[in-house]
Amino acid sequence: MQNSSLPKWFWKLLPFLTGRQSAADFEQWLNTDCAKNHFPDEIYIKLWWVNYRGNQVKNDILQIISNQYGHDEKMLVIREMLDLLANKLDYLKIDSPVWEILPFSTEYQENLYSMILVRSEIEMFIDNENMQKIYHQKTAEFFAKLCDALANDRVLPELPIMEN
């Protein structure tokens, strides 16, 4: 993986922030010794004090991140990146600032961008609901693997071959 403008600890939040982990499971993981070692003390303490039984858990954690960076523009980019990784974005421009914060090589970014374009074309122009479901499932599985790789500092998964 390439370097990112986001700290390494941020990526540990991905499973929860992309909806792949419940608040209860995240809280349980956060209370392990392993989790404590991944965060700076001040961030860990703030995360520890979040009310994980409340309705605003994701917003509370995003506020902790926002306080760390101090400006709204970066948070808009982070939110867009989270939507991409949660497989909630239909399209992302090649010049989007999201690409700047993702720890990917240029080649990986270009291939991911191509995959997103093909998926968008399939969803817009192919009138076959079964095929659309297959491609949506492929991208959902891919983004789940990608989030896992980012959160656990693993090798990035190969992009699925998408043909229309």
KOLNU-170640 format. One record per residue (C-alpha): residue number from 0; residue in one letter; chain; y, z, x. Coordinates in Angstrom, 3 decimals. Example, Ala and Ser with C-alpha at 12.3 -4.5 7.8 and 13.67 -1.06 7.14 Angstrom:
residues 2
[0 'A' 'A' [-4.500 7.800 12.300]]
[1 'S' 'A' [-1.060 7.140 13.670]]
END
This chain:
residues 164
[0 'M' 'A' [0.000 0.000 0.000]]
[1 'Q' 'A' [3.572 -0.645 1.037]]
[2 'N' 'A' [6.216 2.050 1.163]]
[3 'S' 'A' [8.134 2.799 -2.001]]
[4 'S' 'A' [11.601 4.172 -2.597]]
[5 'L' 'A' [9.913 6.869 -4.661]]
[6 'P' 'A' [8.379 9.907 -2.979]]
[7 'K' 'A' [4.620 10.183 -2.664]]
[8 'W' 'A' [4.519 13.106 -5.114]]
[9 'F' 'A' [5.965 10.923 -7.886]]
[10 'W' 'A' [2.794 8.843 -8.038]]
[11 'K' 'A' [0.747 11.971 -8.865]]
[12 'L' 'A' [2.612 12.077 -12.182]]
[13 'L' 'A' [1.538 8.544 -13.180]]
[14 'P' 'A' [-1.614 9.399 -15.151]]
[15 'F' 'A' [0.414 11.629 -17.457]]
[16 'L' 'A' [3.607 9.539 -17.565]]
[17 'T' 'A' [1.689 6.378 -18.491]]
[18 'G' 'A' [-0.266 8.106 -21.262]]
[19 'R' 'A' [-3.621 8.121 -19.490]]
[20 'Q' 'A' [-3.776 11.915 -19.238]]
[21 'S' 'A' [-2.968 14.495 -21.894]]
[22 'A' 'A' [-0.353 17.180 -21.367]]
[23 'A' 'A' [-3.098 19.833 -21.489]]
[24 'D' 'A' [-5.151 18.058 -18.816]]
[25 'F' 'A' [-2.090 17.556 -16.635]]
[26 'E' 'A' [-1.177 21.236 -16.977]]
[27 'Q' 'A' [-4.731 22.246 -16.085]]
[28 'W' 'A' [-4.651 20.002 -12.980]]
[29 'L' 'A' [-1.195 21.302 -12.065]]
[30 'N' 'A' [-2.595 24.840 -11.887]]
[31 'T' 'A' [-5.058 23.906 -9.124]]
[32 'D' 'A' [-4.465 24.489 -5.422]]
[33 'C' 'A' [-4.956 20.780 -4.837]]
[34 'A' 'A' [-2.036 19.886 -7.119]]
[35 'K' 'A' [0.306 22.390 -5.526]]
[36 'N' 'A' [-0.138 20.682 -2.156]]
[37 'H' 'A' [1.139 17.356 -3.508]]
[38 'F' 'A' [4.623 18.495 -4.531]]
[39 'P' 'A' [7.607 20.010 -2.773]]
[40 'D' 'A' [7.933 23.665 -3.788]]
[41 'E' 'A' [11.051 23.173 -5.933]]
[42 'I' 'A' [9.453 20.279 -7.848]]
[43 'Y' 'A' [6.178 22.150 -8.310]]
[44 'I' 'A' [7.997 25.187 -9.700]]
[45 'K' 'A' [9.957 23.023 -12.148]]
[46 'L' 'A' [6.758 21.277 -13.257]]
[47 'W' 'A' [5.022 24.624 -13.622]]
[48 'W' 'A' [7.757 25.884 -15.985]]
[49 'V' 'A' [7.516 22.917 -18.378]]
[50 'N' 'A' [6.272 23.851 -21.857]]
[51 'Y' 'A' [3.106 21.731 -22.011]]
[52 'R' 'A' [2.513 22.736 -25.637]]
[53 'G' 'A' [5.830 21.227 -26.761]]
[54 'N' 'A' [6.689 17.769 -28.024]]
[55 'Q' 'A' [9.049 16.835 -25.202]]
[56 'V' 'A' [6.732 17.193 -22.192]]
[57 'K' 'A' [7.187 13.640 -20.927]]
[58 'N' 'A' [10.966 13.860 -21.350]]
[59 'D' 'A' [11.024 17.226 -19.573]]
[60 'I' 'A' [9.148 15.785 -16.597]]
[61 'L' 'A' [11.361 12.699 -16.551]]
[62 'Q' 'A' [14.363 15.040 -16.550]]
[63 'I' 'A' [12.976 16.764 -13.442]]
[64 'I' 'A' [12.714 13.348 -11.793]]
[65 'S' 'A' [16.201 12.428 -12.991]]
[66 'N' 'A' [17.654 15.623 -11.528]]
[67 'Q' 'A' [16.062 14.660 -8.225]]
[68 'Y' 'A' [17.724 11.227 -8.178]]
[69 'G' 'A' [20.939 12.018 -10.004]]
[70 'H' 'A' [21.733 8.663 -11.579]]
[71 'D' 'A' [20.777 6.908 -14.784]]
[72 'E' 'A' [20.283 3.415 -13.342]]
[73 'K' 'A' [17.316 4.493 -11.240]]
[74 'M' 'A' [15.811 6.304 -14.229]]
[75 'L' 'A' [16.068 3.152 -16.357]]
[76 'V' 'A' [14.148 1.299 -13.650]]
[77 'I' 'A' [11.570 4.104 -13.438]]
[78 'R' 'A' [11.105 4.060 -17.225]]
[79 'E' 'A' [10.660 0.278 -17.178]]
[80 'M' 'A' [8.128 0.617 -14.363]]
[81 'L' 'A' [6.222 3.244 -16.374]]
[82 'D' 'A' [6.147 0.877 -19.358]]
[83 'L' 'A' [4.793 -1.870 -17.104]]
[84 'L' 'A' [2.075 0.389 -15.689]]
[85 'A' 'A' [1.230 1.672 -19.186]]
[86 'N' 'A' [0.690 -1.984 -20.217]]
[87 'K' 'A' [3.538 -1.778 -22.740]]
[88 'L' 'A' [5.731 -4.536 -21.283]]
[89 'D' 'A' [5.162 -8.093 -22.400]]
[90 'Y' 'A' [7.351 -9.569 -19.704]]
[91 'L' 'A' [9.131 -8.520 -16.517]]
[92 'K' 'A' [11.588 -10.736 -14.649]]
[93 'I' 'A' [10.757 -11.581 -11.058]]
[94 'D' 'A' [14.155 -10.224 -9.975]]
[95 'S' 'A' [13.729 -6.929 -11.842]]
[96 'P' 'A' [14.550 -3.847 -9.745]]
[97 'V' 'A' [11.143 -2.487 -10.806]]
[98 'W' 'A' [9.542 -4.593 -8.078]]
[99 'E' 'A' [11.669 -2.795 -5.475]]
[100 'I' 'A' [10.231 0.630 -6.263]]
[101 'L' 'A' [6.590 -0.401 -6.535]]
[102 'P' 'A' [4.663 0.055 -3.280]]
[103 'F' 'A' [3.222 -3.470 -3.283]]
[104 'S' 'A' [3.261 -6.273 -0.788]]
[105 'T' 'A' [5.255 -9.354 -1.758]]
[106 'E' 'A' [2.027 -11.280 -2.291]]
[107 'Y' 'A' [0.615 -8.598 -4.609]]
[108 'Q' 'A' [3.889 -8.535 -6.572]]
[109 'E' 'A' [3.869 -12.309 -6.953]]
[110 'N' 'A' [0.257 -12.300 -8.136]]
[111 'L' 'A' [0.940 -9.466 -10.575]]
[112 'Y' 'A' [3.987 -11.317 -11.876]]
[113 'S' 'A' [1.840 -14.440 -12.380]]
[114 'M' 'A' [-0.768 -12.396 -14.237]]
[115 'I' 'A' [1.919 -10.999 -16.554]]
[116 'L' 'A' [3.284 -14.504 -17.191]]
[117 'V' 'A' [-0.148 -15.894 -18.033]]
[118 'R' 'A' [-0.834 -12.984 -20.377]]
[119 'S' 'A' [2.530 -13.562 -22.084]]
[120 'E' 'A' [1.806 -17.270 -22.485]]
[121 'I' 'A' [-1.595 -16.530 -23.959]]
[122 'E' 'A' [-0.150 -14.028 -26.420]]
[123 'M' 'A' [2.636 -16.426 -27.449]]
[124 'F' 'A' [0.947 -19.813 -27.467]]
[125 'I' 'A' [-2.782 -19.400 -27.968]]
[126 'D' 'A' [-3.690 -18.960 -31.588]]
[127 'N' 'A' [-7.048 -17.348 -30.918]]
[128 'E' 'A' [-7.043 -13.653 -31.751]]
[129 'N' 'A' [-10.319 -13.036 -29.909]]
[130 'M' 'A' [-8.984 -14.568 -26.705]]
[131 'Q' 'A' [-5.765 -12.563 -27.014]]
[132 'K' 'A' [-7.791 -9.351 -27.363]]
[133 'I' 'A' [-9.876 -10.233 -24.306]]
[134 'Y' 'A' [-6.796 -10.826 -22.160]]
[135 'H' 'A' [-5.104 -7.701 -23.477]]
[136 'Q' 'A' [-8.231 -5.690 -22.643]]
[137 'K' 'A' [-8.396 -7.216 -19.146]]
[138 'T' 'A' [-4.806 -6.261 -18.411]]
[139 'A' 'A' [-5.228 -2.783 -19.905]]
[140 'E' 'A' [-8.261 -2.163 -17.674]]
[141 'F' 'A' [-6.407 -3.540 -14.666]]
[142 'F' 'A' [-3.335 -1.339 -15.217]]
[143 'A' 'A' [-5.578 1.729 -15.634]]
[144 'K' 'A' [-7.175 0.960 -12.243]]
[145 'L' 'A' [-3.768 0.265 -10.718]]
[146 'C' 'A' [-2.371 3.609 -11.912]]
[147 'D' 'A' [-5.421 5.401 -10.566]]
[148 'A' 'A' [-4.982 3.686 -7.186]]
[149 'L' 'A' [-1.284 4.584 -7.041]]
[150 'A' 'A' [-1.842 8.192 -8.145]]
[151 'N' 'A' [-4.655 8.776 -5.673]]
[152 'D' 'A' [-3.356 6.726 -2.738]]
[153 'R' 'A' [-6.260 4.285 -2.910]]
[154 'V' 'A' [-6.556 0.582 -2.195]]
[155 'L' 'A' [-4.916 -1.480 -4.920]]
[156 'P' 'A' [-7.372 -3.183 -7.274]]
[157 'E' 'A' [-7.836 -6.920 -7.278]]
[158 'L' 'A' [-5.933 -8.662 -10.006]]
[159 'P' 'A' [-8.072 -10.109 -12.793]]
[160 'I' 'A' [-8.243 -13.879 -12.953]]
[161 'M' 'A' [-6.335 -15.033 -15.992]]
[162 'E' 'A' [-6.525 -18.642 -17.050]]
[163 'N' 'A' [-5.112 -20.211 -20.148]]
END
